[in-house]
Amino acid sequence: MKRLVILGGGESGVGTALLGKDKGFDVFVSDKGIIKEKYKEVLIHNEIEFEYGQHTEAKILNANVIMKSPGIPDKTVLVQQIRAKGIAVVSEIEFASKFTDATLVAITGSNGKTTTASLTYHLLKQELNVGLAGNIGDSFAKQILEEDFANYVLEISSFQLDDIKTFKPKIAVLLNITPDHLDRYDYVFENYIASKFRIVENQTKDDYFIYDADDEVIDSWLKQHPIQSTLLPFSLTKQIENGAYLDKDNIKITIDNNQIIMPTANLALEGKHNIKNAMAASTVAHLLKIRKQTIRESLENFQGVEHRLEHVLKINKVQYINDSKATNVNATYYALESMDAPTVWIVGGQDKGNDYQELFQFVNEKVKAIICLGVDNQKLMENFGNMVDIIIETQYMSEAVKIAYKIAEAGENVLLSPACASFDLFENYEDRGRQFKDAVRNL
């Protein structure tokens, strides 16, 4: 009996444990931190052995295969020991994909993954039997075990791609590449780029690669590293023969001489970046033969995702916007770019080696006050201190929102778009976003 050891008892870990047990593996789950009650109950109910608060090496280093949670870096001593013993380390996406013949649509990028994956799923589900998994919703492994959909839309991070061997999506989507998570890639941007491009490494000419042709990083990488897949670029600036482009206010998508045209006037999501997300999602839908009427209607009624430029409330004619999911500078760039009124900007958190320079033009143009919400705000003060009249520090969300309420005037915006990770003051970006919304509702 092959032994499957799972490091990390969260959604992907427990899903993998269930699938592994069903496929005849001897399964053991080990989490150095805590395992949530709901996951403990599932493991106990399914008679799967687990431990938390520690990693018992003797029970781990005898594995045939190890599924590592994407949150655990390769640099940890335990992972180094595992690799030194030559034990295969895989991600959930890799492990689970071996047990399905479904058509896989895999979506990655530094920003916009969740929105584009949710939108793609929204476009496909009207006409296809489809699941949404990866970094979102129920785990991929669990869905393969319980639902066995014919198609999956997967939101995939670079961490999950780091541990693939044979994973091969029929359709791969790469939205953009900007410096993010460099702390996990030895602060070498090329390592991170290479990680993102692993999404196509097993593809053949019968598979498709949808990508942003306006992204210089992607463009130059493709010139130096030709890939096997059939290319379907999208662009806001160039005319594209095979793929998608913007012609005045219409998205034009051509695949094998079959063209569909989508007006952008009624897109539910605002901002240039969302036209790109819509292009990527619609190209997938067109490839999978979704009717253009369905695509058009779905683009117009899609509600967006929580914590991503989410309009919370209007109070005294001030719009409060929750963009807590903006955990890097580029995400905040999109947020500030889409502001059409003077904005009180709440920013800060755990800095991942951020370069704030690309935000300067928008801060000068649109931001009237900055509220720094982090344990260490020194870098923010140094970067933005001279650009705005008001810059204030706090370590409490409720206080940040109260200060914003005092500063903002009718017709203006209060925007939470941190450009940083949340772990210095919050459990995660969802916790940060929910605290923001609660504080706004309590004003």
C-alpha positions in Angstrom: 0.0 0.0 0.0 1.5 3.3 -1.0 1.8 5.9 1.8 0.6 9.4 1.1 1.6 12.0 3.7 -0.1 15.4 3.6 1.6 18.5 5.1 -1.1 21.0 6.0 -4.6 20.2 7.2 -6.6 22.9 5.4 -9.0 22.7 2.5 -6.5 21.3 0.0 -4.9 19.0 2.5 -8.2 17.4 3.7 -9.5 17.1 0.2 -6.4 15.3 -0.9 -6.6 13.0 2.1 -10.2 12.0 1.2 -9.3 11.3 -2.5 -6.1 9.5 -1.5 -7.9 7.2 0.9 -10.5 6.5 -1.8 -7.8 5.5 -4.2 -6.2 3.1 -1.8 -3.4 5.1 -0.2 -2.4 4.8 3.4 -2.9 8.4 4.4 -1.4 10.6 7.2 -2.1 14.3 7.6 0.4 16.5 9.6 0.0 20.2 10.4 2.5 22.1 12.4 -0.2 24.6 13.4 -3.8 24.0 14.3 -6.4 22.1 12.2 -9.8 23.7 12.2 -12.6 21.8 14.0 -14.6 21.2 10.8 -11.6 19.6 9.1 -10.8 17.5 12.2 -14.3 16.1 12.1 -14.0 15.1 8.5 -10.7 13.3 9.1 -12.1 11.5 12.2 -15.3 10.6 10.4 -13.2 9.1 7.5 -10.8 7.3 9.9 -7.8 9.2 8.5 -4.8 9.5 10.9 -3.6 13.0 11.6 -1.6 15.2 14.0 -1.3 18.9 14.6 1.0 21.2 16.6 4.0 19.2 15.3 5.6 17.2 12.5 6.6 13.7 13.6 9.5 13.0 11.2 9.3 9.2 11.6 5.7 9.3 10.3 6.5 11.6 7.4 9.9 10.4 6.0 8.5 6.9 5.3 6.1 8.3 2.6 6.0 7.3 -1.1 4.5 10.6 -2.0 4.0 13.9 -0.1 1.4 16.5 -0.8 2.6 19.8 0.5 0.3 22.7 1.2 1.2 25.7 -1.0 1.8 27.8 2.1 4.9 25.8 3.2 8.1 27.1 1.6 10.7 24.8 0.2 13.3 26.2 2.5 11.9 24.6 5.6 14.2 21.9 7.2 11.5 19.2 6.9 11.0 19.8 3.2 14.7 19.7 2.6 14.9 16.4 4.4 12.1 15.0 2.3 13.7 16.1 -0.9 17.1 14.7 0.2 15.5 11.3 0.7 14.1 11.5 -2.9 10.5 11.3 -1.9 8.2 12.9 -4.5 6.7 16.2 -3.4 3.5 17.2 -5.3 0.8 19.9 -5.0 -2.9 19.1 -4.6 -3.4 20.1 -8.3 -0.8 17.6 -9.4 -2.1 14.8 -7.2 -5.7 15.2 -8.0 -5.4 15.7 -11.8 -4.2 12.1 -12.1 -7.7 10.9 -11.1 -9.8 12.8 -13.7 -10.2 12.9 -17.4 -12.1 16.2 -17.2 -11.2 19.2 -19.4 -9.1 21.4 -17.3 -8.9 25.2 -17.6 -6.1 26.5 -15.4 -5.8 30.2 -14.7 -2.8 32.0 -13.1 -1.2 35.4 -13.0 -0.1 37.9 -10.3 -3.5 39.7 -10.3 -7.0 39.0 -11.4 -6.9 35.2 -10.9 -9.9 34.9 -8.7 -12.0 37.4 -10.7 -11.2 35.7 -14.0 -11.7 32.2 -12.6 -15.0 33.1 -11.1 -16.1 34.9 -14.3 -15.0 32.0 -16.5 -17.0 29.6 -14.3 -19.9 31.9 -14.5 -19.7 31.9 -18.4 -19.4 28.1 -18.6 -21.9 26.9 -16.0 -24.9 27.8 -18.0 -24.1 25.2 -20.6 -21.5 22.8 -19.3 -21.1 20.5 -16.3 -18.3 22.4 -14.6 -16.6 22.8 -11.2 -14.6 25.7 -9.8 -11.6 24.8 -7.7 -7.9 25.5 -6.9 -7.4 28.5 -4.7 -11.1 29.0 -4.5 -14.1 27.1 -3.1 -14.0 23.3 -2.3 -10.7 21.6 -3.0 -10.1 20.2 -6.5 -9.3 16.7 -5.0 -12.6 16.6 -3.0 -14.6 17.7 -6.1 -13.0 14.9 -8.2 -14.0 12.4 -5.5 -17.6 13.7 -4.9 -18.8 15.5 -8.0 -16.7 14.2 -10.9 -17.4 17.2 -13.2 -16.7 16.9 -16.9 -14.8 20.3 -16.8 -13.0 22.3 -14.1 -11.9 25.9 -13.9 -8.9 26.1 -11.6 -7.4 29.2 -10.0 -3.7 28.3 -9.6 -0.9 30.1 -7.8 2.8 29.9 -8.5 3.3 27.9 -5.3 1.0 25.2 -6.7 2.8 25.2 -10.0 6.2 24.8 -8.2 5.2 21.2 -7.3 3.7 19.9 -10.6 5.2 17.1 -12.6 2.7 16.0 -15.2 -0.2 18.5 -14.7 -1.5 19.4 -18.2 -4.5 21.7 -18.6 -6.3 21.7 -21.9 -6.5 25.5 -21.6 -4.0 27.5 -19.7 -4.5 31.2 -19.0 -1.7 33.6 -17.9 -3.2 37.0 -17.0 -0.1 39.0 -16.1 3.3 38.8 -14.3 4.4 41.5 -11.9 6.8 41.1 -9.0 5.0 39.3 -6.1 6.0 36.7 -3.5 9.6 37.4 -4.3 10.5 36.4 -0.8 9.7 32.8 -1.8 11.8 33.0 -5.0 15.1 34.2 -3.5 14.2 37.8 -4.6 14.9 36.8 -8.2 12.1 37.9 -10.5 13.1 35.3 -13.2 12.5 32.5 -10.8 8.9 33.7 -10.2 8.4 34.1 -14.0 9.6 30.6 -14.7 7.2 29.3 -12.0 4.2 31.0 -13.6 5.2 29.5 -17.0 5.1 26.0 -15.6 1.4 26.1 -16.4 2.2 25.3 -20.0 5.3 23.1 -19.6 3.4 19.8 -20.3 1.0 21.2 -23.0 1.2 20.1 -26.6 0.0 21.7 -29.8 -3.5 20.3 -29.1 -3.7 22.5 -26.0 -4.3 26.3 -25.8 -2.4 29.1 -24.1 -4.4 32.3 -23.5 -2.2 35.3 -22.4 -1.9 39.1 -22.2 0.1 40.2 -25.3 0.4 43.7 -23.7 2.5 42.3 -20.8 6.1 42.9 -21.6 7.3 40.2 -19.2 5.2 37.5 -20.8 6.0 38.7 -24.3 9.8 38.7 -23.8 9.7 35.3 -22.0 7.8 33.7 -24.9 10.3 35.1 -27.4 13.2 33.4 -25.5 11.3 30.2 -24.5 9.1 29.0 -27.4 6.3 26.7 -26.2 4.3 23.9 -27.8 0.8 25.2 -27.2 -1.6 26.9 -29.6 -1.3 30.6 -28.7 -4.4 32.8 -28.2 -3.2 36.2 -27.0 -5.5 39.1 -25.9 -4.7 42.8 -26.2 -6.1 46.2 -25.6 -3.7 47.9 -28.0 -2.8 45.5 -30.9 -5.0 43.8 -33.5 -4.9 40.1 -32.9 -5.5 37.6 -35.7 -6.0 34.5 -33.4 -7.2 35.5 -30.0 -9.0 38.6 -28.6 -8.5 42.3 -29.0 -10.4 45.6 -28.3 -11.7 47.4 -31.3 -13.2 50.7 -30.1 -15.7 49.5 -27.6 -16.0 45.9 -28.7 -14.1 42.8 -27.8 -13.4 40.8 -30.9 -12.5 37.1 -30.4 -11.3 35.0 -33.3 -10.5 31.2 -33.1 -10.0 29.3 -36.3 -11.7 32.0 -38.4 -14.8 31.9 -36.2 -15.2 35.4 -34.8 -17.6 36.7 -32.0 -18.0 40.3 -31.0 -18.8 41.4 -27.4 -19.7 45.0 -26.6 -17.9 46.3 -23.5 -20.5 49.0 -22.8 -22.5 46.9 -20.3 -19.8 44.9 -18.7 -20.7 44.4 -15.0 -17.0 45.0 -13.9 -15.4 48.4 -14.3 -11.8 49.2 -15.2 -9.4 48.4 -18.0 -8.0 45.4 -16.2 -11.5 43.9 -16.1 -11.8 44.2 -19.9 -8.7 42.0 -20.0 -10.2 39.6 -17.5 -13.4 39.5 -19.6 -11.3 38.8 -22.8 -9.5 35.9 -21.1 -12.8 34.4 -19.8 -14.7 34.9 -23.0 -11.9 33.3 -25.1 -12.1 30.2 -22.9 -15.9 30.2 -23.3 -15.6 30.6 -27.1 -13.1 27.7 -27.2 -15.5 25.5 -25.3 -18.3 26.4 -27.7 -20.5 28.4 -25.3 -23.1 30.4 -27.3 -22.2 34.0 -27.8 -25.6 35.1 -26.4 -24.8 33.3 -23.2 -21.3 34.8 -23.0 -22.7 38.3 -23.5 -25.5 38.0 -20.9 -23.1 36.4 -18.4 -20.6 39.2 -18.8 -23.3 41.7 -18.1 -24.7 40.1 -15.0 -21.5 38.9 -13.2 -21.3 40.3 -9.7 -17.6 40.2 -9.1 -15.8 38.7 -6.1 -15.7 39.7 -2.4 -12.8 41.9 -1.3 -12.0 42.9 -4.9 -13.1 46.6 -5.6 -16.2 45.6 -3.7 -18.6 48.6 -3.2 -19.6 48.3 0.5 -21.8 51.3 1.3 -22.4 54.9 0.5 -22.6 57.1 3.7 -23.1 60.8 3.4 -22.4 60.5 -0.4 -19.0 58.9 0.3 -18.4 55.5 -1.4 -16.6 52.9 0.8 -14.7 50.4 -1.3 -13.2 47.1 -0.1 -10.2 46.0 -2.1 -8.5 43.9 0.7 -7.5 41.3 -1.9 -5.0 43.8 -3.3 -2.0 42.2 -1.6 0.6 43.6 -4.0 1.4 46.9 -5.6 0.1 46.0 -9.0 -3.4 45.2 -7.7 -3.5 48.5 -5.9 -2.4 50.2 -9.2 -5.6 48.8 -10.8 -7.7 50.0 -7.9 -6.3 53.6 -7.9 -6.5 53.7 -11.7 -10.2 53.1 -11.5 -10.9 55.8 -8.9 -12.9 58.6 -10.5 -13.1 61.0 -7.5 -10.7 62.2 -4.7 -9.9 59.2 -2.6 -8.9 58.5 1.1 -6.6 55.5 0.7 -6.1 53.0 3.5 -2.8 51.1 2.8 -0.2 48.9 4.5 0.5 45.6 6.1 3.3 43.1 5.6 5.5 44.4 2.9 6.8 41.8 0.4 9.7 43.9 -0.9 7.3 46.4 -2.6 8.4 49.1 -5.0 5.7 51.8 -4.8 7.0 54.0 -7.7 4.3 52.9 -10.2 1.6 54.3 -7.8 3.1 57.8 -7.6 1.2 59.3 -10.6 -2.2 58.1 -9.2 -1.4 59.2 -5.6 -0.5 62.7 -6.9 -3.6 62.8 -9.1 -6.3 61.1 -7.0 -5.4 60.6 -3.4 -6.3 63.3 -0.9 -5.2 61.5 2.3 -3.4 58.3 3.3 -4.1 56.1 6.3 -1.3 53.6 7.0 -2.6 50.5 8.6 0.3 48.3 9.5 2.7 47.3 12.3 5.6 49.0 10.5 4.6 51.9 8.2 8.0 53.5 7.8 8.4 52.6 4.1 5.0 54.1 3.3 5.8 57.3 5.2 9.0 57.6 3.3 7.4 57.0 -0.1 4.2 59.0 0.2 4.8 61.5 3.1 5.5 64.4 0.8 2.7 63.7 -1.7 -0.4 64.2 0.4 -1.3 66.8 3.0 -2.7 64.2 5.4 -0.9 60.9 6.3 -1.8 59.1 9.5 -0.7 55.8 11.1 -2.9 53.3 12.9 -2.9 49.7 13.9 -6.7 49.2 14.2 -9.2 48.8 11.3 -12.0 50.5 13.3 -9.8 53.5 13.9 -8.7 53.7 10.3 -12.3 53.8 9.1 -13.3 56.4 11.7 -10.4 58.6 10.6 -11.4 58.2 6.9 -15.0 59.1 7.8 -13.8 62.4 9.3 -11.6 63.2 6.3 -13.8 62.2 3.3 -16.3 64.6 1.9 -19.4 64.1 -0.2 -18.6 62.7 -3.7 -15.3 61.2 -2.6 -14.2 57.6 -2.0 -12.7 55.7 0.9 -10.6 52.9 -0.5 -9.0 50.0 1.4 -6.4 48.7 -1.0 -3.4 47.6 1.1 -0.8 46.6 -1.5 0.6 44.4 1.2 0.0 41.0 2.9 -2.3 41.0 5.9 -0.5 38.8 8.3 0.9 41.5 10.5 -2.5 42.5 11.9 -5.0 40.1 10.5 -5.6 36.4 9.9 -5.7 36.8 6.1 -7.0 39.3 3.5 -10.6 38.0 4.0 -10.4 38.8 7.7 -9.0 42.3 6.9 -11.8 42.9 4.3 -14.6 41.8 6.7 -13.2 44.0 9.5 -13.3 46.9 7.1 -16.9 46.2 6.1 -18.0 45.7 9.7 -16.3 49.0 10.7 -18.0 50.8 7.8 -21.4 49.4 8.8 -20.8 50.5 12.4 -20.2 54.1 11.5 
